[in-house]
Amino acid sequence: MANRKTGPVTLPGKKISSRNALKHGATSPSLINDEEQERYETLIDDLSKEYASKNPLIGLQIERIARIAIQLERIQNVIDATFKRSRAQSNIHQNLMNSLKMDEDQRISVLTSKLFSTEDTQKTQKQDQILLELISIKLDKPTSTEDFVARAPALCDELQALAKHRKLSIKLMIDRIAPDPNAPKKVLVITGVPNERVGDPEHRFSEENILDVDLDSLMNAARWKQNEIQRSEMSKKKLTDYETLLPIEEQATTPDLDQLDKLMRYQTTLQRQLSTTIGELMALTKNIL
């Protein structure tokens, strides 16, 4: 007669075997790790001090309460983790950036906005002043370079600072950032000296007075600056929209509803069990007293 397998006979073996049928640890009636074991023992100690008694029934009830409380904490952690996992997998941030049609610079602004959240008040005031100057120039076009400089001093200061930073003359710097679309393309002349480029703007740095720049070039610079301000304002708006919509999108993102329903039903069952066991403990202590 063939020997039948009866399974493990030792206590450790039976403990391992008892977990074989578990699909996941969320609903396990047993303690599943050392952290839960420590939390369980702490609850036992606290409840035993509060309801000190030699009655073994009270001791058993305290153990039941502690075990159900651990299960309830575990299932809440699983529900929380389920939401977090769902949000991470849904890629909310990237999807929201795509829906707002953010360009690369705006996406970088999102990543760095928390690091550089304080605004430079002085810089903002200067940009506001330049914007007012641009409006004035657009409404009433200057008649000369002198007129432009007199009516847009903040813009002229910025152009001179930018030219100095780039080590270019003001005229060449304007040609770089705001080229005249009607101007003919310049051809660089190569001499007999290797690697030397005659006429290359990088080798023609000068600090000429802005009054030496022609009016058309200054007007091109004014249009460039206006476009820069518009792009900056659009970026700020999209960043504001992103920060406003992100928490809404996160709240709207939910995990698999069937899975969540099962977890929450089990949570409700545990809450009822905990209430029942606490009520039974209170009744036992009252009868003993």
Stockholm file with secondary structure:
# STOCKHOLM 1.0

chainA/1-289         MANRKTGPVTLPGKKISSRNALKHGATSPSLINDEEQERYETLIDDLSKEYASKNPLIGLQIERIARIAIQLERIQNVIDATFKRSRAQSNIHQNLMNSLKMDEDQRISVLTSKLFSTEDTQKTQKQDQILLELISIKLDKPTSTEDFVARAPALCDELQALAKHRKLSIKLMIDRIAPDPNAPKKVLVITGVPNERVGDPEHRFSEENILDVDLDSLMNAARWKQNEIQRSEMSKKKLTDYETLLPIEEQATTPDLDQLDKLMRYQTTLQRQLSTTIGELMALTKNIL
#=GR chainA/1-289 SS CCCCCCCCCSHHHHHHHTTTTCSCGGGCSSCCSHHHHHHHHHHHHHHHHHTCCSCHHHHHHHHHHHHHHHHHHHHHHHHHHHHHHHHHHHTHHHHHHHHTTCCHHHHHHHHHTTTTCSCCHHHHHHHHHHHHHHHHHHHSCCSSHHHHHHHCHHHHHHHHHHHHHHTCCHHHHHHHHSCCTTSCCCCCEECSSTTCEETCGGGCCCCCCGGGSCHHHHHHHHHHHHHHHHHHHHHHHHHHHHHHHHHHHHHHCCCCHHHHHHHHHHHHHHHHHHHHHHHHHHHHHHHHC
#=GC SS_cons         CCCCCCCCCSHHHHHHHTTTTCSCGGGCSSCCSHHHHHHHHHHHHHHHHHTCCSCHHHHHHHHHHHHHHHHHHHHHHHHHHHHHHHHHHHTHHHHHHHHTTCCHHHHHHHHHTTTTCSCCHHHHHHHHHHHHHHHHHHHSCCSSHHHHHHHCHHHHHHHHHHHHHHTCCHHHHHHHHSCCTTSCCCCCEECSSTTCEETCGGGCCCCCCGGGSCHHHHHHHHHHHHHHHHHHHHHHHHHHHHHHHHHHHHHHCCCCHHHHHHHHHHHHHHHHHHHHHHHHHHHHHHHHC
//
